[in-house]
């Protein structure tokens, strides 16, 4: 997980919503349960926030580390990257 961490927000893992304060429990039974229940889901709300941030960055020229972009991405510790599965029509994902 060390290489996958990012600096925006309080949830450094790109796959789940485990908070930084719980990293010390990495690998424990509680950690495994927490990761299962706090799995990140690539839903419409996440995609909307990512696209809003990307529009600011790539269309309006707003800096990635600006308060506006952090305000969109920070609360959920998102990054302005599209998930490739989100771009594939659902029937092709099986």
C-alpha positions, 0 to 999 in steps of 0.5 A: 500500500505504501506506493499507492498512497496519495496525499489528499485527504485522510484515507490513503488507500485507493481501494478502501476508506480506511483512515490514516489513524488505523494504518497501524493495525495493517494486517490485523483481523480488524483491518481486514474486516474494516477493508471489506466494509469500507471498500471504495465503490466506483459509483456515480457520485465518485465519478461526478466528483472526479469529473468535476475536479478534472474539468477544473484542472484540464478545462479551467486550468485550476491547479491540482493542489488548489483549494477548489480541487481539494474541496471536491476531492479531499473529503473522500480522499479522491484523486482526479484519475478516471477508473478504466472500468468506469469507461467500459459499458457495463455489459463488457465488464463480465 
